[in-house]
Amino acid sequence: MACDVLVIGAGITGIYQLHRAREAGFDVQLLEAGNGVGGTWYWNRYPGARFDSESYTYAYLFSPELFAEWEWQEHFAEQPETERYLNHVVDRFDLRRHIRFGEKVTSAEWDEASATWTVRTAGGAEHRARFVVAATGIFSVPYFPDVPGREDFRGESFHTASWPTTPVAFDGKRVAVIGTGSSGVQLIPAIAGQVESLTVYQRTPNWCTPLNNGPITAAEQAQLRADFEVMQATLNTSSHGFLHQPHDRATFDDSRDERWAFYEKMWNSPGFTKLTSNYTDLLLDPAANAEWCAFIAEKIRGIVDDPATAEQLIPRDHRFGEKRPPFVTGYYEAYNNPNVSLVDLQRTPIVRLTEDGIETADGVGRRFDIVVWATGFDFGTGALLRMGIRGRDGLALTDHWADGPRTFLGVQTAGFPNLFFPGGPHAAAGNNPRYNGDQVDFVTDALTYARDHGCDTIGATAEAEERWTAMVDKGAAMAPSFGECSYYFGTNIPGKPRKYLLNSGGRPKLFKEIARVLDTDYAAFTLSRSG
Ligand code: NA7
């Protein structure tokens, strides 16, 4: 198959890219490894998987008609609703006939003479395209820790990020969940009531706070539609892509009673507000952060009946926001269920999996019917580095990025002309679809610019790549005093270069640099005509 633009991945970014590039008049095809659309929202279909950005702020905003006709059921939609929505979008904009499912890309090689990419898939198909847009996402390669005996376990094993499309029967089963990141803490309360026993293997507790989800009432639905343009404008100018407004006070401007009353308000407010609308110094002043953490610890002790379990659930090694904070529904409460127990892996690490269970360092072997790995992702670069990408002069992306990703705007890397990767590393640090949408809009403009100028090659210069990468590295982390202790830096994967994978400059930096590209007539790119 040959086309102008080959998009890889039918997640929220790839679907939008397919739509935008078609709208701009390109001949576009999309390859998707799965058998359905949704990307992250296709693969992560474990019970309890849901948004923790508000549904209507996470969804597409490019079409007022689409916004008006889709009524989200909940403020934070569960995975099935999101998957239905993305299928609706694909059909509504007549995109399905351009998507080939079950096509996992195994190599992509640039040919300078013809200015085209040759893309091969696991099934042996070969595709040629002038431009490739790898919309392969940052949460797309599940990570399994190298635990001895993992293959020996004879019961059922699942990873939250490659969950089967057929329902898993949890009823009456002895279940182990390994991992307490955002996925684990969503899954645990969702299955606690069904299983015979649930044993949670926790290496590091997280600062979990309530999601405060609820159905969207008829009056709220009407208000959302009436306010669409205002909401769109707010989201499009918000530095992190949320509707939440920042607070105007610092922690110690208030007395302790005032602080606790404010924290109570935060505790009861939706999702990410605890990060975006908290005291202005939450991420800047360790003492301010400690105050909010003390409040959360008090809440955990108040919710969890068993004092020893409560203490084990309180983080001691990182601040709020230093790792991605999960937002939960009934998580701490689940530990009051007599069939739910916690194993603290800092005290008793896993030694091995056996045929019928998990053995820990205290010599205890527990038997299970099901083991769930909620152990996260090879975040940011995982998918791009597994696609066999080779650019100019055969340069492998794995070599170019051996010390961590190098990008311009988080969409291109020097030496790999006509390859774009919106929704990849170095772009976002907030409500992802808003950043990814900005990037797709930019990619579409760049493709159009190249075409309109009779050019068939467009590639970011090494200087532009250096400038953006230096900005990302310099601004690394959300806060100066934070350590490099999270997947944001790749530290969850043994041997992965320790480099910041997000963009803490947020959308303002993205907008500023895009404006500069446009003002300078694409000076950050080299454009040329082949032949
Ligand atoms: P995360 O947030 O990376 O969480 C992975 C969890 O797995 C975390 O609790 C890890 O503990 C744990 N883990 C990893 N390796 C091990 C080993 N070897 N033994 C025990 N436990 C382990 O991934 P999620 O899927 O929960 O969430 C990813 C993002 O998806 C989320 O932030 C949202 O943005 C959407 P650790 O903390 O490393 O000690």
Residues whose N, C-alpha, C, O or C-beta is under 5 A from the ligand:
A	BS01	NA7	F139 P145 I178 G179 T180 G181 S182 S183 G184 Y201 R203 T204 R324 A374 T375 G376 F377 Y487
